[in-house]
Amino acid sequence: MKTVPFAYVCVVLCLLLAACGKSKEEAVDLPQIIERGELTVLTVSGSTSYFNYRGEPMGFQYELAQQFARSLGVKLNVKIVKDENALVDSLLAGKGDLIAYNLAVTNRRKDKLIYCGEENITHQVIVQRRGKNALTDVTQLVDRDVYVNPGVYRVRLANLNKELGGGIRLHVMPADSVSAEGLITQVAEGVIDYTVATNEVARINKTYYPNLDIRLKISFDQRSSWAVRKTSPRLAEAADKWHKENINSAEFRASAQRYFELNKHVSHGAILSVADGKISVYDDLFRKYAKQIGWDWRLLASLAYTESNFDPNVTSWAGAKGLMQLMPATSRAMGVPVGKENDPEESIRAGVKLIAALQQIFKKVDDPAEQVKFVLAAYNAGAGHVTDAIALARKYGRDPYVWEHNVAHYILLKSNEEFYQDPVCKNGYFRGTETYNFVREVLERTEVYKEKIRS
C-alpha cells in the first residue's frame, strides 16, 4: 500500500478547513445577523451613497441602511470599498452582508446575487440652464459645445454623436483640471452651456443650483438596487418587505428630501445695516470670543453670517444647528448642553472652541493669513477633507501650505473618483465647490465689514 506524504495530508486538510470556513461565512442569513446583533453593509463613497460631512457620516444610501438596520433591531456596521466590482467581490468573500448601493442589475451578476430593496432607474442627462432656450431633444445637441470629463460621460456623448451623424462639439476636460460637479457649477454660473451627469447626481446638484434644467435624457435606463448573496434569501426578503412598507414613511421621505429636494444654501439678507455701525445684534459676543483665538471679531461675524445669516434657530439640510451651524456630534464634543444648540452665546463659544482645535491641526501653516483659510475650509468641510487636499497637493507637487491654486485646487477635485480614491485620501468623496466658495465669501465679507465698521 502506497504511503501518502504527511505534508500532502496537511495541505489537503488546510484547504478543506478553509473551504468549510468560507461556506460557513457565505451561509450567513437573517437569523445569524439578528443573533450577532449587527448588519454589515458594503457601499461606495459618493454623493448619493456615503460621504463624510463635517466629521459625520452622511449619504442617502447610508441613511436607508441605518433605517433598515433599526427595523431589524441590530447595529449598523459600514464598510467602504472602491467601486462596484469591489462591492460584489467583497460581498461574495463574506466581508459584508448586504450591498447598500444602487448596484447595476446585470444577468451576469444575477447568477451570484439576489437583488433586493427598491429598484432604482438611472440614466444620463444633459445638464443645462432653465429657460426658453433649453434643449428638449437630443438632435438639438448638433452644433453645441458639451463639456465632460473622461469616462462614461465622454463615451456616451461620443456614441450619441455617431448616432446623430456627427456635429456635437465634444470637449473632454482633463480630470485634474475640473471635476464633473465643477462642470455643473460652470453651467449654473453661465460659464459653459452643457455638461452630462446621471439623473441622481443632477438632482442633487439642482438643490444647490435651482436654475438648472436636467430633463433631457441621453441614455437608456439602467436598473439598480441593493443586493445580497444567494445564500441570504431571508435577508433579501426582509429588505424587500422593509422597502415596500417604508418607502412612503416620514423617515424615508425625510432622507429623500434631504438629499434630492431641500435647497442646500442658506438664504442671506441684511439683518442690521452696517451703515449704523453694527453688523449684528451679536457683535459684543463676537468681540468677546474672537480674542480667544486671535481673530478679528469681524472675521468671526462674517463666518457666522455665511453659516446662518445670524439666525440662531436655523437648521441646515445636514442637521447643523445654531448661529455657528455646528453638527450634533461636534456640538456635544465642544460642550454645548443638550437643548442649548440654538443659544447664541453657547453656539459662538463652541464655534470658537472648534476654531481653536482647527488652528492646532493646521499649525504647520506658518502664515497667519493662510492659516485662516485652512481653518475656514475645515470648519465648513471637516478637517479630514482638508488634510486629504493637503496630501494631494504634496503628492502632485503643489505647495501644501498655500490655499489658493494649491490645496484649494484639490478640494475642488475631491468629487472626482481619480482623486478621492487616491491612496493618500482617507476621507473619500467630497463636494469641494461649496467649501471653496465659503472661504472666499467669508474673507470678502470680512473686508467689507472692516471698511465700514470700526474695530
C-alpha positions as CSV (number, residue, x, y, z in Angstrom):
1,M,0.0,0.0,0.0
2,K,1.4,3.4,-1.0
3,T,2.0,5.8,1.8
4,V,0.6,9.4,1.4
5,P,3.2,12.0,2.4
6,F,2.4,13.7,5.7
7,A,2.9,17.2,4.1
8,Y,0.4,16.4,1.4
9,V,-2.2,15.4,4.1
10,C,-1.6,18.7,5.9
11,V,-2.2,20.8,2.7
12,V,-5.4,18.9,1.9
13,L,-6.7,19.4,5.5
14,C,-5.9,23.1,5.4
15,L,-7.8,23.5,2.1
16,L,-10.8,21.6,3.4
17,L,-10.9,23.8,6.6
18,A,-10.6,26.9,4.5
19,A,-13.5,25.8,2.3
20,C,-15.6,24.9,5.3
21,G,-14.9,28.3,6.8
22,K,-15.8,30.1,3.6
23,S,-19.1,28.1,3.3
24,K,-20.0,28.9,6.9
25,E,-19.4,32.7,6.2
26,E,-21.4,32.6,3.0
27,A,-24.3,30.8,4.7
28,V,-24.9,33.8,7.0
29,D,-28.5,34.9,6.6
30,L,-31.0,37.0,8.6
31,P,-31.2,34.7,11.7
32,Q,-27.4,34.8,12.1
33,I,-27.3,38.6,11.6
34,I,-30.0,39.1,14.3
35,E,-28.3,36.7,16.6
36,R,-25.0,38.6,16.4
37,G,-26.8,41.9,16.6
38,E,-25.0,43.6,13.7
39,L,-25.6,44.2,10.0
40,T,-22.5,44.8,7.9
41,V,-23.2,46.7,4.7
42,L,-20.9,47.5,1.9
43,T,-21.1,50.7,0.0
44,V,-19.0,53.1,-2.1
45,S,-18.0,56.7,-1.3
46,G,-20.1,59.1,-3.4
47,S,-22.6,61.9,-3.4
48,T,-25.7,59.6,-3.3
49,S,-24.3,56.8,-1.2
50,Y,-21.9,57.7,1.6
51,F,-19.7,60.6,2.5
52,N,-18.2,62.4,5.5
53,Y,-19.5,65.9,6.1
54,R,-18.0,68.0,9.0
55,G,-16.9,64.8,10.7
56,E,-20.2,63.0,10.5
57,P,-21.2,60.2,8.1
58,M,-24.0,61.1,5.6
59,G,-25.5,59.9,2.3
60,F,-28.8,58.7,1.1
61,Q,-28.0,55.0,0.9
62,Y,-26.2,55.2,4.3
63,E,-29.4,56.7,5.9
64,L,-31.6,54.0,4.3
65,A,-29.2,51.3,5.6
66,Q,-29.4,52.8,9.1
67,Q,-33.2,52.7,8.9
68,F,-33.2,49.1,7.7
69,A,-30.8,48.0,10.5
70,R,-33.0,49.7,13.1
71,S,-36.0,47.8,11.7
72,L,-34.1,44.6,12.3
73,G,-33.2,45.6,15.8
74,V,-29.4,45.4,15.0
75,K,-26.4,47.8,14.9
76,L,-25.1,49.0,11.5
77,N,-21.5,48.5,10.5
78,V,-20.5,50.2,7.3
79,K,-17.5,49.2,5.1
80,I,-16.4,51.4,2.2
81,V,-14.9,49.8,-0.9
82,K,-13.5,51.3,-4.1
83,D,-16.1,50.6,-6.8
84,E,-19.0,48.3,-8.0
85,N,-16.7,45.4,-8.7
86,A,-15.2,45.6,-5.3
87,L,-18.7,45.6,-3.8
88,V,-19.5,42.3,-5.4
89,D,-16.1,40.7,-4.7
90,S,-16.3,41.8,-1.0
91,L,-19.8,40.5,-0.6
92,L,-19.0,37.1,-2.1
93,A,-15.9,36.9,0.0
94,G,-18.1,37.3,3.1
95,K,-16.8,40.7,4.1
96,G,-20.3,42.1,4.3
97,D,-23.9,41.0,4.5
98,L,-25.6,43.5,2.1
99,I,-24.6,45.9,-0.6
100,A,-26.3,49.2,0.3
101,Y,-25.7,50.9,-3.0
102,N,-27.5,51.3,-6.4
103,L,-25.7,48.3,-7.9
104,A,-26.4,47.9,-11.6
105,V,-28.6,44.9,-12.4
106,T,-26.9,42.6,-14.9
107,N,-27.6,39.0,-16.0
108,R,-24.0,38.0,-15.1
109,R,-24.5,39.2,-11.5
110,K,-27.8,37.5,-11.1
111,D,-26.0,34.2,-11.1
112,K,-24.3,35.1,-7.8
113,L,-26.5,37.7,-6.2
114,I,-30.1,38.3,-5.1
115,Y,-31.2,41.9,-5.9
116,C,-33.4,43.4,-3.3
117,G,-35.0,46.5,-1.9
118,E,-36.2,49.4,-4.1
119,E,-35.4,49.1,-7.8
120,N,-33.9,52.4,-8.9
121,I,-33.8,53.7,-12.5
122,T,-30.8,55.7,-13.6
123,H,-29.8,57.3,-16.8
124,Q,-27.6,60.1,-18.1
125,V,-29.0,63.6,-18.7
126,I,-27.9,66.9,-20.3
127,V,-27.3,69.5,-17.6
128,Q,-28.2,73.0,-18.8
129,R,-29.8,76.2,-17.6
130,R,-33.6,76.6,-17.4
131,G,-35.3,78.9,-19.9
132,K,-37.0,79.1,-23.2
133,N,-33.8,78.2,-25.0
134,A,-33.3,74.9,-23.1
135,L,-32.9,71.9,-25.3
136,T,-35.8,69.4,-25.4
137,D,-34.5,66.9,-27.9
138,V,-31.1,65.2,-28.4
139,T,-31.0,66.2,-32.0
140,Q,-30.6,69.8,-30.8
141,L,-27.2,69.0,-29.5
142,V,-25.8,69.2,-33.0
143,D,-23.6,72.4,-33.3
144,R,-23.5,72.7,-29.5
145,D,-20.5,72.6,-27.2
146,V,-20.7,69.9,-24.5
147,Y,-18.1,69.7,-21.8
148,V,-17.4,66.4,-19.9
149,N,-14.6,64.6,-18.0
150,P,-13.1,61.4,-19.4
151,G,-15.0,58.2,-18.7
152,V,-18.6,57.1,-19.1
153,Y,-20.0,60.5,-20.0
154,R,-17.5,61.0,-22.7
155,V,-18.2,57.5,-24.1
156,R,-21.9,58.1,-24.2
157,L,-21.5,61.5,-25.9
158,A,-19.2,60.1,-28.4
159,N,-21.7,57.3,-29.2
160,L,-24.6,59.7,-29.4
161,N,-22.6,61.9,-31.7
162,K,-22.2,58.9,-34.1
163,E,-25.9,58.1,-33.8
164,L,-26.7,61.7,-34.9
165,G,-24.2,61.6,-37.7
166,G,-21.8,64.0,-36.0
167,G,-22.0,67.7,-35.2
168,I,-21.7,67.7,-31.4
169,R,-18.7,69.6,-30.3
170,L,-17.4,67.4,-27.5
171,H,-14.9,68.9,-25.1
172,V,-13.1,66.4,-22.9
173,M,-11.7,68.2,-19.8
174,P,-8.8,66.6,-18.0
175,A,-9.8,65.1,-14.7
176,D,-7.1,67.1,-12.9
177,S,-8.5,70.5,-14.2
178,V,-12.1,70.4,-13.1
179,S,-14.5,67.9,-11.5
180,A,-17.8,66.7,-13.0
181,E,-19.6,68.7,-10.4
182,G,-17.3,71.6,-11.1
183,L,-18.6,71.5,-14.7
184,I,-22.2,71.5,-13.4
185,T,-21.3,74.6,-11.4
186,Q,-19.9,76.2,-14.5
187,V,-23.2,75.5,-16.3
188,A,-25.2,77.1,-13.4
189,E,-23.0,80.2,-13.4
190,G,-23.2,80.6,-17.2
191,V,-19.5,79.8,-17.9
192,I,-20.5,76.8,-20.2
193,D,-23.9,75.8,-21.5
194,Y,-23.9,72.0,-21.3
195,T,-22.5,69.0,-19.5
196,V,-23.6,65.5,-18.6
197,A,-24.4,63.7,-15.4
198,T,-26.5,60.8,-14.1
199,N,-30.1,61.8,-13.2
200,E,-29.3,61.2,-9.4
201,V,-26.2,63.4,-9.4
202,A,-28.1,66.0,-11.4
203,R,-30.9,66.0,-8.9
204,I,-28.6,66.6,-6.0
205,N,-26.8,69.4,-7.8
206,K,-30.2,71.0,-8.7
207,T,-30.7,71.5,-4.9
208,Y,-27.6,73.8,-5.0
209,Y,-28.5,75.5,-8.3
210,P,-32.3,75.8,-8.9
211,N,-31.6,77.4,-12.3
212,L,-30.6,74.0,-13.8
213,D,-32.7,72.0,-16.3
214,I,-32.0,68.3,-16.0
215,R,-34.9,66.8,-18.0
216,L,-33.2,65.9,-21.3
217,K,-32.3,62.2,-21.3
218,I,-29.4,60.9,-23.5
219,S,-29.1,57.3,-22.5
220,F,-31.1,54.1,-21.9
221,D,-32.4,53.4,-18.4
222,Q,-30.2,51.2,-16.1
223,R,-31.9,49.3,-13.3
224,S,-30.1,49.1,-10.0
225,S,-30.8,48.1,-6.4
226,W,-29.3,46.6,-3.2
227,A,-28.0,43.1,-3.3
228,V,-27.1,40.1,-1.1
229,R,-25.5,36.7,-1.6
230,K,-27.6,33.8,-3.0
231,T,-27.2,32.2,0.4
232,S,-29.1,35.1,2.1
233,P,-32.7,34.8,0.8
234,R,-34.3,35.7,4.1
235,L,-32.2,38.9,4.3
236,A,-33.3,39.8,0.8
237,E,-37.0,39.2,1.7
238,A,-36.6,41.4,4.7
239,A,-35.1,44.2,2.6
240,D,-37.9,43.9,0.0
241,K,-40.5,44.0,2.8
242,W,-38.9,47.0,4.5
243,H,-38.6,49.0,1.3
244,K,-42.2,48.2,0.3
245,E,-43.6,49.2,3.7
246,N,-41.4,52.2,4.4
247,I,-40.9,53.9,1.0
248,N,-43.7,56.4,2.0
249,S,-42.8,56.7,5.7
250,A,-41.9,60.0,7.2
251,E,-38.3,58.9,7.9
252,F,-37.7,57.6,4.4
253,R,-39.3,60.7,2.9
254,A,-37.2,63.0,5.1
255,S,-34.0,61.3,3.8
256,A,-35.1,61.6,0.2
257,Q,-35.9,65.3,0.7
258,R,-32.6,66.0,2.5
259,Y,-30.5,64.9,-0.5
260,F,-32.7,65.4,-3.6
261,E,-35.1,68.3,-2.7
262,L,-34.0,70.6,0.1
263,N,-32.2,73.8,-1.0
264,K,-28.6,73.5,0.3
265,H,-27.9,77.2,0.5
266,V,-28.8,79.5,3.4
267,S,-30.8,82.5,2.3
268,H,-28.8,85.6,3.1
269,G,-30.3,89.0,3.8
270,A,-29.3,92.0,5.8
271,I,-30.2,91.9,9.5
272,L,-28.8,95.2,10.5
273,S,-27.3,97.9,8.3
274,V,-23.5,98.2,8.6
275,A,-24.0,101.9,8.0
276,D,-25.4,102.1,11.5
277,G,-22.1,100.8,12.9
278,K,-23.3,97.3,13.7
279,I,-23.0,94.0,11.9
280,S,-25.5,92.1,14.1
281,V,-27.1,92.0,17.5
282,Y,-24.4,89.6,18.5
283,D,-21.4,91.9,17.9
284,D,-20.5,92.0,21.6
285,L,-20.3,88.3,21.7
286,F,-18.2,88.1,18.6
287,R,-15.8,90.7,20.2
288,K,-15.7,88.7,23.4
289,Y,-14.9,85.3,22.0
290,A,-12.8,86.3,19.0
291,K,-10.0,87.3,21.4
292,Q,-9.6,83.7,22.5
293,I,-8.4,82.6,19.0
294,G,-6.6,85.8,18.0
295,W,-9.1,86.6,15.3
296,D,-10.5,90.0,14.3
297,W,-14.1,89.9,15.6
298,R,-15.4,90.9,12.2
299,L,-13.9,87.8,10.7
300,L,-15.8,85.7,13.2
301,A,-19.0,87.7,12.5
302,S,-18.5,87.1,8.8
303,L,-18.2,83.3,9.4
304,A,-21.4,83.3,11.4
305,Y,-23.3,85.3,8.8
306,T,-22.2,82.9,6.0
307,E,-23.2,79.9,8.1
308,S,-26.5,81.0,9.4
309,N,-27.5,84.5,8.3
310,F,-27.3,85.4,12.0
311,D,-30.4,83.2,12.6
312,P,-29.8,81.2,15.8
313,N,-32.8,79.0,15.1
314,V,-31.8,77.7,11.7
315,T,-31.2,74.0,11.0
316,S,-29.3,73.1,7.8
317,W,-30.2,70.3,5.4
318,A,-27.5,68.3,7.0
319,G,-28.7,68.9,10.6
320,A,-26.2,71.6,11.6
321,K,-27.8,74.0,14.1
322,G,-27.5,77.4,15.6
323,L,-25.7,80.6,14.9
324,M,-22.4,78.8,14.2
325,Q,-24.1,75.8,12.5
326,L,-22.4,73.0,14.4
327,M,-23.2,69.4,13.6
328,P,-24.8,67.4,16.5
329,A,-21.7,65.4,17.4
330,T,-19.5,68.5,17.1
331,S,-21.8,70.4,19.5
332,R,-21.5,67.6,22.1
333,A,-17.7,67.4,21.6
334,M,-17.4,71.2,22.1
335,G,-19.5,71.1,25.3
336,V,-22.9,72.5,24.2
337,P,-25.5,71.2,26.6
338,V,-28.4,69.3,25.1
339,G,-31.2,71.7,24.1
340,K,-28.8,74.7,24.0
341,E,-27.8,74.3,20.4
342,N,-29.8,77.5,19.4
343,D,-28.5,79.6,22.3
344,P,-26.3,82.3,20.6
345,E,-23.6,82.5,23.2
346,E,-23.3,78.7,23.6
347,S,-23.1,78.4,19.8
348,I,-20.4,81.1,19.5
349,R,-18.4,79.8,22.4
350,A,-18.5,76.3,20.9
351,G,-17.7,77.5,17.4
352,V,-14.6,79.4,18.8
353,K,-13.6,76.2,20.6
354,L,-13.8,74.3,17.4
355,I,-11.7,77.0,15.6
356,A,-9.0,76.8,18.3
357,A,-8.8,73.0,17.7
358,L,-8.5,73.5,14.0
359,Q,-5.8,76.1,14.5
360,Q,-3.8,73.3,16.3
361,I,-4.4,70.9,13.4
362,F,-3.1,73.4,10.9
363,K,-0.4,74.9,13.0
364,K,2.2,74.0,10.4
365,V,0.7,76.6,8.1
366,D,3.0,79.4,9.3
367,D,1.5,82.3,7.5
368,P,-1.4,83.6,9.7
369,A,-3.5,84.7,6.7
370,E,-3.0,81.4,5.0
371,Q,-3.9,79.5,8.2
372,V,-7.2,81.3,8.4
373,K,-8.1,80.0,5.0
374,F,-7.3,76.4,6.0
375,V,-9.3,76.8,9.3
376,L,-12.3,78.2,7.5
377,A,-12.2,75.4,4.9
378,A,-12.0,72.8,7.7
379,Y,-14.8,74.5,9.7
380,N,-17.0,74.2,6.6
381,A,-15.9,70.8,5.3
382,G,-14.4,68.9,8.3
383,A,-10.7,68.7,8.9
384,G,-10.3,65.3,7.1
385,H,-11.2,66.6,3.7
386,V,-8.7,69.5,4.0
387,T,-5.9,67.2,5.2
388,D,-6.8,65.0,2.1
389,A,-6.4,68.0,-0.1
390,I,-3.1,68.8,1.5
391,A,-1.9,65.3,0.9
392,L,-2.9,65.5,-2.8
393,A,-1.2,68.9,-3.2
394,R,2.0,67.5,-1.7
395,K,1.8,64.3,-3.9
396,Y,1.3,66.3,-7.1
397,G,4.0,68.9,-6.5
398,R,1.9,71.9,-5.2
399,D,2.6,73.8,-2.0
400,P,0.7,72.1,0.8
401,Y,0.8,75.3,3.0
402,V,-0.8,77.7,0.4
403,W,-4.5,77.6,-0.1
404,E,-5.3,79.4,-3.5
405,H,-4.3,77.4,-6.6
406,N,-2.7,74.7,-4.4
407,V,-4.7,73.0,-1.7
408,A,-7.9,74.7,-2.9
409,H,-7.3,73.1,-6.3
410,Y,-7.6,69.6,-4.8
411,I,-10.5,70.5,-2.6
412,L,-12.3,71.3,-5.8
413,L,-11.3,68.0,-7.3
414,K,-12.3,65.8,-4.4
415,S,-15.6,64.9,-6.1
416,N,-13.7,63.2,-8.9
417,E,-13.1,59.5,-8.3
418,E,-9.5,59.8,-9.6
419,F,-8.7,62.0,-6.6
420,Y,-10.9,60.9,-3.7
421,Q,-9.9,57.3,-4.4
422,D,-6.2,58.2,-4.4
423,P,-4.4,56.2,-1.7
424,V,-3.3,59.4,0.0
425,C,-7.0,60.3,0.6
426,K,-8.5,58.9,3.8
427,N,-12.0,60.5,3.8
428,G,-13.5,59.7,0.4
429,Y,-15.8,61.8,-1.7
430,F,-16.4,65.4,-1.0
431,R,-18.2,68.2,-2.8
432,G,-15.4,70.9,-2.6
433,T,-17.1,73.7,-4.6
434,E,-19.1,74.8,-1.6
435,T,-16.1,74.9,0.7
436,Y,-14.0,76.8,-1.8
437,N,-16.8,79.4,-2.2
438,F,-17.3,79.5,1.6
439,V,-13.7,80.5,2.2
440,R,-13.8,83.2,-0.5
441,E,-17.1,84.6,0.7
442,V,-16.2,84.8,4.4
443,L,-12.9,86.6,3.6
444,E,-14.5,89.0,1.1
445,R,-17.3,89.9,3.5
446,T,-14.7,90.4,6.3
447,E,-13.0,93.1,4.2
448,V,-16.4,94.8,3.7
449,Y,-17.0,94.8,7.4
450,K,-13.5,96.2,8.1
451,E,-14.1,99.0,5.7
452,K,-17.4,100.0,7.3
453,I,-17.2,99.0,10.9
454,R,-14.6,100.2,13.3
455,S,-12.8,97.6,15.4
